[in-house]
Amino acid sequence: MIGETMTSTRTLTARSDQTHSPRIVDIAQPVAEKERIVSIDVLRGFALLGILPMNIQYFSMIAAAYLNPTAYGDLTGANYWVWLLSHVLADEKFMTIFSMLFGAGILLMTSRIEATGKSAAVLHYRRMGWLILFGLAHAYLLWSGDILVAYGMCGLLVYLFRKLRPRTLLVVGVLTIAVASASMTA
C-alpha cells in the first residue's frame, strides 16, 4: 500500500476561532523518502510481482480453471508446466508475504504515531475504511477477485491484536484456524 508507513507529522499553526491565538496542529502524512524502509518496499514489490502470474491466469481463463486446469483445455506439454510451476512456486506464497507486510505496515505506522504520545486508532480506522470503500468500488465495478475488502476488514481486527505477546498471538491464530477448519467440515 502506498504510504503504509504514514507516520511523520507536519506541524501547522492554526488560529483558534474564539481566542484568535495560534495553536499547534499535527497532521499525519507519509514518511519522507529517506525515512522509508527500502527492504520492505522491495519485498512488497516482489510479492506483487509474484501474485501477478496467478492473477493473469485468473483473468485469462474461466474461474474453474484456476484450480482445475483441464476445465479450460488440455493439461499436456507447456500447459502442464506453466500450471505446475505457477502453483508450486507462486500460488498463495506471495499473498502470504504481502499479508505479512500489510501487518508489518500497520505495526510500523501505529507504533511511530504512538511513540509521539498520540493515539493511532482514528487514523488507522479511517485508512481501513477508505481501503474497504476502494475495495468495494473495485470489486463491483472492475474485478470480482479483489482482495482490498478482505484486507480492510482484517485490518479492523488486527489493530486490536498489535500489542499482544507472540505466544498469545500464536494461540489466537491456532484457535482461529481450528474454528475455521471445523466450520468447513461440519
N, C-alpha and C positions, 0 to 999 in steps of 0.2 A: 504494500500500500504506500502511496506517496505520502510523505510527511509522517510516517508511522512513529518516528521518534520526536514528535512535535512536543517540545518542552521548553524551549527558550522563551523568555518573556521579554516583551518590549514595554518600556515604561512610557506612558503618556501623561501629560498634565492636562487635567480637565477642570473646568470651573464648576463648582457646586452651585446649583440653582438658587439656594437660599442664602448662602453667605458670600457668594462671589469670590471665595478664596480658592486657590488651586488645591487639587487633591491628586494623589498619585493613583493611576490605574494600570495594572499589569494585564497584558494581553498575551495569551499563549500563541506561539507561532512556530513554524518549522525550525529545527535547529539549523545553524549555519552549516554550509558545506564542509568546512574544516572540522566541525563537531560530529559529523555523521560517522557511523561505524562502517567503514568501507567493506569489511568482510561480510557483514550482514547483508548489505546491498548486493554484493556479488553473489552470495548464496541465494538470495531471493530471486535474482535474475536467472541463475542456474536452475532453480526449482521451476520457475515459469517456463523456461525452455524445455524442461523435462516433461511438463504437463502438456505442452503443445502437441507432440505426436499423438497422444491419446485423444485430444480434442479434434485433431484433424481426422482421425479415424471415425470419431463420433459424428462429425459434420458430413463426412463423405458417404456414409452408408446408413442403412436403416438401423434403428436403435437396437434391434435384436442382435445385429452383427457384432456389437461391442463385446458381448460375452460368448456368442456363438458365431464364429466367422463363416460357417457353412450356410448361414441364413442368407448371405448375400452372394454366394458363389462357391467356387471350389476352394479347397484348402490343400493345394499342392504347390510345389516349387517355391517361387518367390513369395506368393501369398502366405504360405505356411511360415516362412522365415520372418517375414515382416510382422505377422501376427505374434509369433512366438517371442521374438526379441522385444517387441514393444510391451508385451505383457510381462515378460520376465524382468526386463530392465527398467521399465517406466511405470507401468500401471500401479497406481496407489503409492509408489515410492516417493515421487516428487511432491505429491499432495501432502504427504506426511511431513516432509521438510518444510513446505510452505506453511502448514498449520503450526508447526513449532515456532517458526519465525513470526507468525501472527501473534502468538502468545508472548514471545520474547519482546516484540514491539510494544505490546500492551504493558508489560512489566517495566520496560525501559521508560516509556512515556510517563506512567503513573509514578514511578519511583523518583524520577527527576523533578516532577512537579511537587510531590510530597516532600522532597528534600528542601524546598523553599518554604515549607511550613503551610502550604495550601492544600486543599483537597482536590484530588483529580477526578472525583466522581462526576461532576457536572460535565466536564469536557469529555470524559470517556463515554458517558451515556449519550451525549449529543453526537459524538462521532459514530457510535454504533447505530443510532437512529438514522443518520444520514446513509450509513452503509446499507442498512436494511431497505431504506427508500430507493437508493440506486439499484440495489439488487432486485427489488420488486419490479421496478421500471424495466430493467434489463431482461428479467425473466419473462415478463408478459409481453414486452414489445420486440425483443430481439431473439432470445435463445432460452429455451426451457431448461437447459442444463446448467444454468447459472448457479454459482455457489455463494454469492455475496450475502444472500439472506441467511444461509446457514452460518456463515462466519459472523454476521452481525448478531444473530440470536445466541450463538455460543459466546461471543464477546460480552453479552449482557451478563452471563453467568460466570465467566472466567474472572471477571473483575472481583467477584466476591471471594475467590479462592487464592488470590495472588499472594497473600501473606501467610498462608498455611505452611506447615513444615512438610518436607518431602515425604516423610512416612505417612502423614495424613492424606496427602495428595495421592499417594500410591494406593492406600486403602479405598479412598473415594473412587479412584479410577477402576480398580478391580471390581468394586461393587456395581459401578455403573455398567461395565461390560457384562457382568454376570446377570444383572437385571435385564439388560437389552437382549442378551442371548436367550434367557429363559422366556422372555415375552415373545420371541420369534419362534420358539419351538412349541409354545402352548397352543 
